[in-house]
């Protein structure tokens, strides 16, 4: 595995752990492909992008897309939270 691929797999792992998509025990047993496929399914559900389109992306780009989607969702919630 080259450095860029390793960095992308690390980004998938850190994203899934930070977002609490999977617990530590589950993450320890997941392969790089498992991590990638899990993120692809989640990003597809949130964005409506097709699986084949997402499968063509690098791991780091998948994480950036997922983070952008989370950031936008959170920014839409801020006005609601301020009213409460």
C-alpha positions as CSV (number, residue, x, y, z in Angstrom):
1,X,0.0,0.0,0.0
2,X,1.5,3.4,-1.0
3,X,1.5,6.4,1.3
4,X,-1.5,8.1,-0.4
5,X,-3.6,4.9,-0.1
6,X,-2.6,4.4,3.5
7,X,-3.5,8.0,4.3
8,X,-6.9,7.6,2.6
9,X,-7.7,4.4,4.6
10,X,-6.6,6.2,7.8
11,X,-9.0,9.0,6.9
12,X,-11.8,6.5,6.5
13,X,-11.0,5.0,9.9
14,X,-10.8,8.3,11.7
15,X,-14.0,9.6,10.1
16,X,-16.0,6.5,11.0
17,X,-14.7,6.5,14.5
18,X,-15.2,10.2,15.0
19,X,-18.7,10.1,13.5
20,X,-19.5,7.0,15.7
21,X,-20.6,5.1,12.6
22,X,-18.9,2.0,14.1
23,X,-17.5,1.2,17.5
24,X,-13.8,0.5,18.2
25,X,-14.4,-3.3,18.3
26,X,-16.1,-3.3,14.9
27,X,-13.4,-1.0,13.4
28,X,-10.6,-3.3,14.5
29,X,-12.1,-6.2,12.4
30,X,-12.9,-4.2,9.3
31,X,-10.7,-4.4,6.2
32,X,-9.8,-1.3,4.1
33,X,-12.5,-2.4,1.7
34,X,-15.1,-2.8,4.5
35,X,-14.3,0.8,5.6
36,X,-14.6,2.2,2.1
37,X,-17.8,0.4,1.3
38,X,-19.4,1.5,4.6
39,X,-18.6,5.1,3.8
40,X,-19.8,4.8,0.2
41,X,-23.2,3.5,1.4
42,X,-23.5,6.3,3.9
43,X,-22.5,9.0,1.5
44,X,-24.8,7.6,-1.2
45,X,-27.7,7.7,1.2
46,X,-27.0,11.3,2.2
47,X,-26.2,12.7,-1.2
48,X,-28.1,10.6,-3.7
49,X,-24.8,10.0,-5.6
50,X,-24.7,6.6,-7.3
51,X,-22.5,3.8,-5.9
52,X,-20.5,3.6,-9.2
53,X,-19.7,7.3,-9.1
54,X,-18.6,7.1,-5.4
55,X,-16.6,4.0,-6.1
56,X,-14.5,5.9,-8.6
57,X,-13.4,8.4,-6.0
58,X,-10.3,8.2,-3.8
59,X,-10.8,7.4,-0.1
60,X,-9.8,10.9,1.0
61,X,-12.3,12.5,-1.4
62,X,-15.1,10.3,0.0
63,X,-14.2,11.5,3.5
64,X,-14.1,15.1,2.4
65,X,-17.5,14.7,0.8
66,X,-19.0,13.1,3.9
67,X,-17.5,15.8,6.1
68,X,-18.9,18.5,3.8
69,X,-22.4,16.9,4.0
70,X,-22.2,16.8,7.8
71,X,-21.0,20.4,8.0
72,X,-23.9,21.6,5.8
73,X,-26.4,19.6,7.8
74,X,-25.1,21.1,11.0
75,X,-25.2,24.7,9.6
76,X,-28.8,24.3,8.7
77,X,-29.6,23.2,12.2
78,X,-27.8,26.2,13.9
79,X,-30.7,28.6,13.5
80,X,-33.1,26.0,14.8
81,X,-30.9,25.4,17.9
82,X,-30.6,29.1,18.6
83,X,-34.4,29.4,18.8
84,X,-34.8,26.6,21.3
